[in-house]
Amino acid sequence: MIFIDTTFWFAHIVETDDMHQNALDEEDDIKSGKYGRQVTSDYVLDELATLLRREIETKRVHEKILGILAAPDVDVVFMGPAFFSEGLKILKEDGRRKFSMTDATSVAVMLSRKIDTIASLDGHFTRYVNVVP
């Protein structure tokens, strides 16, 4: 399995993003199943919707988020009390100011599901898992 982070979704969707081509280049490997199923979380999608609203029209944001939710090859994990608590613990232990609660809950999901790879354009995760691209 591979966890898909906010930065990857964003770069993939926003054509003017500096990392757009990198995301497109990696997409073939992800879609082919090279890493197994795609996993993301509702916190990632929340963060993505907020960031996308600054870049594209609201109607397209809505369509993109609903598209991810409906994608048959993407599992969306919804945070509940257990993942939230584990995220807080990871956030406290990590200590980096730029490491967000969304990042911490993503790590909690990856650890619980034994996911060792994340598609992210953010170096925060190298402490925990392999990062592509």
MIFI-975425 format. One record per residue (C-alpha): residue in one letter; x, y, z. Coordinates in steps of 0.25 Angstrom, whole numbers, plus 5000, padded with zeros to 4 digits. Layout:
<sites>
aXYZ...
</sites>
This chain:
<sites>
m500050005000i500450144998f499950265006i499650394997d499950525004t499350665002t500550714995f500450604985w498950624982f499150774981a500350764972h499550664963i498350754962v498950894961e499650904948t500351034951d501050964964d502550954962m502450804965h501250774956q502150694946n502850614957a501450574962l500950534948d502250454946e502050374958e500550354956d500750244946d501550154956i500450184966k499250154957s499950024952g499949964966k501449964968y501250004982g499849934984r498650014988q498550154990v498150205004t497950345009s497150415020d495950505022y496950605029v497850605017l496550635008d496150745018e497550805017l497550785002a496150855000t496650975008l497950985000l497150964986r496151074989r497351174988e497751124974i496451074967e494951104967t494151044978k493350964968r494550894963v495050874978h493750804981e493850714969k495350674972i495050634986l493750554982g494550494971i495650444981l494550394991a493850314980a495150264973p495150104974d496650104975v496750194987d496350155002v496050275010v496250255025f495350345034m496050395047g495350345060p495750355074a496850255073f497550315061f497350455067s498050415080e499150335073g499350465065l499450555077k500550455083i501350455070l501250605069k501750625083e502850525081d503350575067g503450725073r503650795059r502850915058k502550895043f502050755046s500550775046m499450695053t499050645039d500450595037a500450525050t499150455048s499650415034v500750345041a499850285051v499050225039m500250175032l500850105045s499550045048r499349985034k500849955032i500950055020d502450075018t502350175006i501650315004a501550394992s501850534997l502650654993d502950685007g504150635014h503450625028f503250475026t504650425023r504750405038y503650295037v503450235023n504050235009v503650365001v503350364986p503550434977
</sites>
